[in-house]
Amino acid sequence: MDWSLIYPEYKGVIPDDRIIRRPLAFALSPASEDLARIVDQWVVLERARGDSDAAYNYWVLGRGSEPQTKRWSIAHNVLGWLD
């Protein structure tokens, strides 16, 4: 959905001086310059820590979200409870 149709005061910005590895957008009001600085700083910190790659692998590529086998337990495996 194009948010600029619903909120015409918003606009899209594509920075020319940065290489974008994956598209990501935050809709911010033009009056929220403080929030824009916070989001910019957050992105810089996430990239520096390497957390953005781990989050991308999990949330976008689905790595690490494979079904895990059930753990062995007395209640299930011995007593037959919790089927």
MDTraj code that builds the backbone (N, CA, C; nanometers):
import mdtraj as md
import numpy as np

residues = "MET ASP TRP SER LEU ILE TYR PRO GLU TYR LYS GLY VAL ILE PRO ASP ASP ARG ILE ILE ARG ARG PRO LEU ALA PHE ALA LEU SER PRO ALA SER GLU ASP LEU ALA ARG ILE VAL ASP GLN TRP VAL VAL LEU GLU ARG ALA ARG GLY ASP SER ASP ALA ALA TYR ASN TYR TRP VAL LEU GLY ARG GLY SER GLU PRO GLN THR LYS ARG TRP SER ILE ALA HIS ASN VAL LEU GLY TRP LEU ASP".split()
xyz = np.array([
    [0.0841, -0.1167, 0.0000],
    [0.0000, 0.0000, 0.0000],
    [0.0889, 0.1234, 0.0000],
    [0.0520, 0.2161, -0.0808],
    [0.1273, 0.3404, -0.0881],
    [0.0699, 0.4382, 0.0136],
    [0.1424, 0.4581, 0.1215],
    [0.0945, 0.5431, 0.2310],
    [0.0786, 0.6883, 0.1874],
    [0.1480, 0.7280, 0.0843],
    [0.1374, 0.8676, 0.0409],
    [-0.0001, 0.8974, -0.0193],
    [-0.0730, 0.7946, -0.0598],
    [-0.2093, 0.8177, -0.1086],
    [-0.3036, 0.8501, 0.0064],
    [-0.2833, 0.7837, 0.1199],
    [-0.3679, 0.8077, 0.2367],
    [-0.3224, 0.9317, 0.3119],
    [-0.1906, 0.9486, 0.3215],
    [-0.1325, 1.0617, 0.3939],
    [-0.0462, 1.1432, 0.2967],
    [-0.1062, 1.2373, 0.2259],
    [-0.0289, 1.3098, 0.1245],
    [0.0848, 1.3951, 0.1813],
    [0.0838, 1.4200, 0.3120],
    [0.1936, 1.4986, 0.3701],
    [0.3221, 1.4164, 0.3843],
    [0.3129, 1.2835, 0.3681],
    [0.4307, 1.1977, 0.3718],
    [0.4932, 1.1923, 0.2329],
    [0.6229, 1.1635, 0.2296],
    [0.6895, 1.1494, 0.1014],
    [0.7960, 1.0415, 0.1122],
    [0.8276, 0.9804, -0.0005],
    [0.9318, 0.8795, -0.0043],
    [1.0656, 0.9422, -0.0331],
    [1.1684, 0.8894, 0.0303],
    [1.3031, 0.9422, 0.0112],
    [1.3960, 0.8265, -0.0222],
    [1.4707, 0.8411, -0.1289],
    [1.5716, 0.7424, -0.1655],
    [1.7060, 0.8124, -0.1597],
    [1.7894, 0.7792, -0.0600],
    [1.9193, 0.8464, -0.0497],
    [2.0101, 0.8079, -0.1661],
    [2.0676, 0.9078, -0.2290],
    [2.1557, 0.8838, -0.3440],
    [2.2965, 0.8449, -0.3029],
    [2.3384, 0.8836, -0.1830],
    [2.4775, 0.8624, -0.1437],
    [2.4999, 0.7317, -0.0672],
    [2.3995, 0.6479, -0.0558],
    [2.4152, 0.5236, 0.0196],
    [2.3823, 0.4035, -0.0681],
    [2.4518, 0.2959, -0.0434],
    [2.4224, 0.1703, -0.1124],
    [2.3190, 0.0961, -0.0276],
    [2.2056, 0.0668, -0.0858],
    [2.0987, -0.0007, -0.0128],
    [2.1052, -0.1494, -0.0447],
    [2.1327, -0.2302, 0.0581],
    [2.1445, -0.3742, 0.0390],
    [2.0087, -0.4412, 0.0351],
    [1.9115, -0.3875, 0.1075],
    [1.7766, -0.4407, 0.1045],
    [1.6803, -0.3256, 0.1330],
    [1.5702, -0.3226, 0.0631],
    [1.4780, -0.2109, 0.0822],
    [1.4094, -0.2173, 0.2185],
    [1.3960, -0.1022, 0.2805],
    [1.3304, -0.0904, 0.4096],
    [1.2764, 0.0504, 0.4190],
    [1.1574, 0.0643, 0.4717],
    [1.0980, 0.1980, 0.4784],
    [1.0296, 0.2190, 0.6120],
    [1.0382, 0.3395, 0.6621],
    [0.9647, 0.3841, 0.7790],
    [0.8877, 0.5083, 0.7369],
    [0.7585, 0.5103, 0.7625],
    [0.6796, 0.6290, 0.7325],
    [0.6898, 0.7239, 0.8510],
    [0.7438, 0.8397, 0.8268],
    [0.7597, 0.9405, 0.9311],
    [0.6974, 1.0708, 0.8855],
    [0.6349, 1.1382, 0.9765],
    [0.5780, 1.2685, 0.9468],
    [0.6904, 1.3692, 0.9257],
    [0.6711, 1.4650, 0.8372],
    [0.7739, 1.5681, 0.8190],
    [0.8034, 1.6456, 0.9470],
    [0.7089, 1.6475, 1.0391],
    [0.7277, 1.7209, 1.1640],
    [0.8051, 1.6412, 1.2692],
    [0.8414, 1.5182, 1.2379],
    [0.9074, 1.4332, 1.3379],
    [1.0563, 1.4181, 1.3087],
    [1.1267, 1.5288, 1.3051],
    [1.2706, 1.5258, 1.2777],
    [1.3473, 1.4535, 1.3877],
    [1.3032, 1.4667, 1.5120],
    [1.3700, 1.3974, 1.6227],
    [1.3594, 1.2463, 1.6062],
    [1.2417, 1.1984, 1.5698],
    [1.2235, 1.0544, 1.5492],
    [1.3073, 1.0061, 1.4313],
    [1.3160, 1.0855, 1.3264],
    [1.3978, 1.0484, 1.2103],
    [1.5442, 1.0334, 1.2498],
    [1.5952, 1.1227, 1.3339],
    [1.7346, 1.1116, 1.3805],
    [1.7527, 0.9855, 1.4657],
    [1.6543, 0.9546, 1.5493],
    [1.6631, 0.8341, 1.6331],
    [1.6652, 0.7096, 1.5464],
    [1.5778, 0.7039, 1.4461],
    [1.5737, 0.5871, 1.3565],
    [1.7044, 0.5754, 1.2792],
    [1.7573, 0.6871, 1.2305],
    [1.8853, 0.6846, 1.1590],
    [1.9976, 0.6314, 1.2474],
    [2.0023, 0.6769, 1.3710],
    [2.1059, 0.6322, 1.4640],
    [2.0889, 0.4839, 1.4979],
    [1.9635, 0.4405, 1.5127],
    [1.9359, 0.2999, 1.5414],
    [1.9865, 0.2103, 1.4276],
    [1.9631, 0.2519, 1.3044],
    [2.0091, 0.1735, 1.1893],
    [2.1616, 0.1656, 1.1882],
    [2.2282, 0.2759, 1.2163],
    [2.3749, 0.2773, 1.2204],
    [2.4257, 0.1812, 1.3270],
    [2.3650, 0.1838, 1.4452],
    [2.4075, 0.0949, 1.5543],
    [2.3818, -0.0517, 1.5209],
    [2.2660, -0.0822, 1.4628],
    [2.2343, -0.2207, 1.4264],
    [2.3341, -0.2742, 1.3238],
    [2.3690, -0.1928, 1.2279],
    [2.4661, -0.2364, 1.1272],
    [2.6037, -0.2576, 1.1893],
    [2.6433, -0.1684, 1.2808],
    [2.7739, -0.1796, 1.3448],
    [2.7829, -0.3053, 1.4302],
    [2.6739, -0.3415, 1.4974],
    [2.6728, -0.4615, 1.5821],
    [2.6536, -0.5888, 1.5015],
    [2.6083, -0.5768, 1.3781],
    [2.5841, -0.6943, 1.2956],
    [2.4498, -0.7589, 1.3209],
    [2.3657, -0.6963, 1.4026],
    [2.2353, -0.7541, 1.4340],
    [2.1394, -0.7482, 1.3162],
    [2.1597, -0.6547, 1.2255],
    [2.0669, -0.6440, 1.1130],
    [2.0763, -0.7672, 1.0231],
    [2.1951, -0.8238, 1.0075],
    [2.2090, -0.9450, 0.9264],
    [2.1397, -1.0635, 0.9914],
    [2.1537, -1.0768, 1.1221],
    [2.0875, -1.1872, 1.1927],
    [1.9361, -1.1721, 1.1857],
    [1.8863, -1.0514, 1.2028],
    [1.7418, -1.0278, 1.1943],
    [1.6910, -1.0550, 1.0527],
    [1.7654, -1.0123, 0.9524],
    [1.7268, -1.0376, 0.8133],
    [1.7225, -1.1872, 0.7861],
    [1.8237, -1.2606, 0.8307],
    [1.8256, -1.4055, 0.8088],
    [1.7059, -1.4737, 0.8743],
    [1.6681, -1.4284, 0.9928],
    [1.5571, -1.4923, 1.0651],
    [1.4214, -1.4502, 1.0079],
    [1.3968, -1.3181, 0.9982],
    [1.2636, -1.2689, 0.9625],
    [1.2348, -1.2735, 0.8134],
    [1.3352, -1.2583, 0.7287],
    [1.3115, -1.2552, 0.5850],
    [1.3411, -1.3902, 0.5203],
    [1.4569, -1.4471, 0.5525],
    [1.4952, -1.5732, 0.4899],
    [1.4413, -1.6955, 0.5630],
    [1.3980, -1.6781, 0.6873],
    [1.3404, -1.7890, 0.7630],
    [1.4422, -1.8839, 0.8222],
    [1.5678, -1.8446, 0.8253],
    [1.6704, -1.9314, 0.8836],
    [1.6564, -1.9313, 1.0351],
    [1.6615, -2.0480, 1.0943],
    [1.6478, -2.0584, 1.2387],
    [1.5037, -2.0760, 1.2826],
    [1.4108, -2.0739, 1.1879],
    [1.2705, -2.0902, 1.2243],
    [1.2179, -2.2291, 1.1889],
    [1.3087, -2.3205, 1.1602],
    [1.2690, -2.4555, 1.1269],
    [1.2079, -2.5228, 1.2503],
    [1.1119, -2.6125, 1.2284],
    [1.0521, -2.6816, 1.3440],
    [1.1568, -2.7621, 1.4205],
    [1.1504, -2.7530, 1.5514],
    [1.2453, -2.8258, 1.6348],
    [1.1779, -2.9517, 1.6886],
    [1.2586, -3.0541, 1.7114],
    [1.2033, -3.1772, 1.7673],
    [1.1675, -3.1539, 1.9136],
    [1.0661, -3.2278, 1.9583],
    [1.0253, -3.2137, 2.0973],
    [1.1341, -3.2656, 2.1898],
    [1.1473, -3.2002, 2.3032],
    [1.2434, -3.2437, 2.4036],
    [1.1874, -3.3645, 2.4776],
    [1.2753, -3.4492, 2.5223],
    [1.2358, -3.5660, 2.5997],
    [1.1868, -3.5187, 2.7351],
    [1.0788, -3.5806, 2.7833],
    [1.0287, -3.5459, 2.9157],
    [0.9664, -3.6670, 2.9817],
    [0.9727, -3.6706, 3.1119],
    [0.9119, -3.7815, 3.1875],
    [0.7613, -3.7807, 3.1674],
    [0.6994, -3.6643, 3.1735],
    [0.5541, -3.6552, 3.1618],
    [0.5058, -3.7100, 3.0265],
    [0.5759, -3.6819, 2.9202],
    [0.5323, -3.7258, 2.7880],
    [0.5829, -3.8657, 2.7543],
    [0.7123, -3.8886, 2.7663],
    [0.7716, -4.0125, 2.7188],
    [0.7511, -4.1307, 2.8148],
    [0.7449, -4.1067, 2.9439],
    [0.7325, -4.2169, 3.0401],
    [0.5880, -4.2353, 3.0842],
    [0.5250, -4.1279, 3.1286],
    [0.3902, -4.1365, 3.1837],
    [0.2800, -4.1235, 3.0779],
    [0.3149, -4.0771, 2.9578],
    [0.2169, -4.0653, 2.8520],
    [0.1246, -3.9457, 2.8630],
    [0.1577, -3.8528, 2.9465],
    [0.0768, -3.7319, 2.9611],
    [0.1124, -3.6340, 2.8498],
    [0.0366, -3.5301, 2.8377],
    [0.0639, -3.4180, 2.7463],
    [0.0741, -3.4611, 2.5999],
    [-0.0158, -3.5489, 2.5589],
    [-0.0140, -3.5911, 2.4178],
    [-0.0776, -3.4851, 2.3390],
])
top = md.Topology()
chain = top.add_chain()
for i, resn in enumerate(residues, 1):
    res = top.add_residue(resn, chain, resSeq=i)
    for name in ("N", "CA", "C"):
        top.add_atom(name, md.element.get_by_symbol(name[0]), res)
traj = md.Trajectory(xyz[None], top)
